[in-house]
Amino acid sequence: MDWPYLPKNASMSWKETWAIRTSDLIGKYHPDLLYFDGGIPYVDVGLSVIANYFNDNQKWNNGRLDAVLNLKKGRNSHQRISVSLQKVRYFTPSVWIGPKAENQLL
């Protein structure tokens, strides 16, 4: 999928810079909600940024996971993530969707 605001075929250096800058913003501002206007940018480094976001959120909230990740689009199953954080206490390889997420596994 082409995202016009991300360079096509970006070098690993570019991707790592994106990851560092995004992680820096997350670390400075401790957001409860993280939104990407597309799928997960640069999946090879983006998934790590997202995992660290959720792990850091637990640290900021005394062990309670109080984070939301919103993605606008995505082709791959790992890009269609909408997690009901009140029901899920850990990551699984399964993807949860819909208003009754605990009953809808892909």
SVG drawing of the C-alpha trace seen along z (x, -y; Angstrom):
<svg xmlns="http://www.w3.org/2000/svg" viewBox="-20 -16 41 32">
<polyline fill="none" stroke="black" stroke-width="0.4" points="0.0,0.0 1.4,-3.4 1.3,-6.1 2.1,-9.5 3.7,-11.0 6.2,-8.2 9.1,-7.6 8.6,-4.6 11.4,-2.0 12.9,-4.0 16.3,-3.0 16.8,-1.4 18.4,-4.6 15.2,-6.5 13.1,-3.9 15.2,-4.0 15.1,-7.8 11.3,-7.6 11.2,-5.1 13.6,-7.2 11.5,-10.4 8.2,-8.6 9.6,-6.9 10.9,-10.3 7.5,-11.9 5.9,-9.0 8.5,-9.2 8.1,-13.0 4.3,-13.3 3.1,-9.9 0.0,-9.8 -3.0,-7.6 -3.8,-7.3 -1.5,-6.7 -2.9,-7.2 -1.3,-6.5 -3.1,-7.9 -2.7,-4.6 -1.3,-1.2 1.7,-0.6 4.4,-2.7 7.5,-0.6 6.3,2.6 9.9,3.9 10.5,1.1 7.0,-0.1 5.9,3.0 8.7,2.5 7.6,-1.1 4.1,0.0 5.1,2.7 7.3,0.3 4.4,-2.2 2.2,0.4 4.9,1.5 5.8,-2.1 2.2,-2.9 2.0,-0.2 5.0,-1.7 3.4,-5.2 0.2,-3.8 1.6,-1.6 1.1,1.7 -2.3,0.8 -2.5,0.8 -4.4,-2.3 -3.4,-2.8 -5.2,-2.9 -3.7,-2.4 -5.8,-3.6 -4.9,-2.7 -6.8,-4.1 -5.9,-1.4 -4.1,1.8 -3.9,4.8 -2.3,7.3 -4.0,8.9 -1.5,7.5 -2.4,4.0 -6.1,4.4 -5.7,3.9 -8.4,2.6 -7.7,3.9 -10.2,3.9 -7.7,3.0 -10.3,3.7 -10.4,7.3 -6.9,8.0 -4.0,8.0 -1.3,9.1 -0.5,9.4 -1.4,12.4 -0.8,13.2 -4.6,13.0 -6.3,9.9 -9.4,8.5 -12.0,6.5 -15.4,5.0 -17.5,3.7 -17.6,7.1 -13.9,7.8 -13.7,10.7 -16.0,12.7 -14.5,11.9 -11.1,13.4 -9.7,13.3"/>
</svg>
